[in-house]
Amino acid sequence: MALVNEHYLKLKAGYLFPEIGRRVRAFADANPTARVIRLGIGDVTQPLPPVILKAFHEAVDDLAKGETFAGYGPEQGYDWLIDTIIDKSYRPLGVNLKTSEMFISDGSKCDCANILDIFALENVVAIGDPVYPVYNDTNVMIGRTGEADERGYYKGLVYMPCTEANGFNPAFPEQKVDIIYLCFPNNPTGAVATREQLKGWVDYALKTDAVIFFDAAYEAFITDPTIPHSIYEIEGAKKCAIEFRSFSKTAGFTGVRCALTVVPEELMAHTAGGEAIQLNKLWNRRQTTKFNGVSYPVQKAAAAVYTDEGWRQTKEIIDYYMANAKIIRGGLAEAGLTVYGGVNAPYIWLKTPHGLSSWDFFDKLLTECNVVGTPGSGFGPNGEGFFRLSAFGHRENVEEAVERIKKNLK
Ligand SMILES: *Cc1c(COP(=O)(O)O)cnc(C)c1O
């Protein structure tokens, strides 16, 4: 008899997006002439820029010829891609990395889930609330937690509230933890960490011997020049942090799939007996055993992002989304709403008016403005009373949604 991994049975059924879909369908059925605008998604909407597409096509053609055909590549990614990223994206920040410290993958979602493979279950893990749900659920799946309580907090995980009062930058955990997930710029709140705040986390991790998982999926959306793009801009971070980055939101690769994880060679964790082990070695072992690399054309397309023309075209799309964010932010403020985020991140985190619950505001926005967003409570109990709007979308839709909100939201 085959037994299942019962930890999976502790998971709450995926509720947020199916419920949004259900309510939107019910509204659309009852109001067939309404033109519903969706600003709820965390997916890009603009097509790939021409320089990147060209590199992608050319790499596919390489596969058609004996002389240029590529089979299995290195599991860690091709050196020409890794060195380009180090050169074009890290060196300008004053961060020097070795080729062996970067691992190319097919997504940050998988990497920030798979990284748990190389850590003992006994580690105490801290995550934000509200949070990108992957951090929570993957810890449940691997067996680090007990059951969820009525709020949705799993026994054994340490939750760090991200609230209006702390500017959505959580305080240090009250108890000793071994692993800390940080996501800046943040999904869903759009919050960023200043250099001082990030230095606070690095110093804290070094002092308490904790490892930080730093999810920088949205670093390319930072507009404030004082905000760090990488945790390695902070002194000492190579001794305490793993960084995740993705081409998904940066370059429209959500459907193409390419990301990277940095595991510095200086970063150590310990055996129960106290022996120091390089996490880089373990991650390399894990990846070379369980992963066979990202496809050659995808890595060629990713390398094209960092050519001069590729980056110009990529940046133009990022600027387009951030101009959307500004329109949304400005319009909501004019409508009298309290808004956060949207300056260094493609998400606007608004406070629901009149103390409405996140779902009541969802219904109000849907029925009065025919606009769809994401209830903050879907990201954790401290998201209750908040609501996420995404800047990924077409300009005309964004403008119309904002006009409707200004005119109709009562
Ligand atoms: C979109 C997103 C990612 C990227 O995931 P991919 O698997 O690389 O597409 C990672 N972290 C957060 C918080 C995200 O919102």
The ligand as a Gaussian input file, in Angstrom:
#p B3LYP/6-31G(d) Opt

LIG

0 1
 C        6.327000      36.432000      -9.593000
 C        7.117000      36.157000      -8.368000
 C        8.260000      35.348000      -8.419000
 C        8.763000      34.797000      -9.747000
 O        8.454000      33.481000      -9.919000
 P        8.920000      32.722000     -11.243000
 O        8.766000      31.296000     -10.882000
 O       10.359000      33.092000     -11.491000
 O        8.024000      33.148000     -12.359000
 C        8.973000      35.126000      -7.263000
 N        8.607000      35.690000      -6.100000
 C        7.547000      36.496000      -6.014000
 C        7.217000      37.135000      -4.730000
 C        6.759000      36.737000      -7.141000
 O        5.677000      37.525000      -7.048000

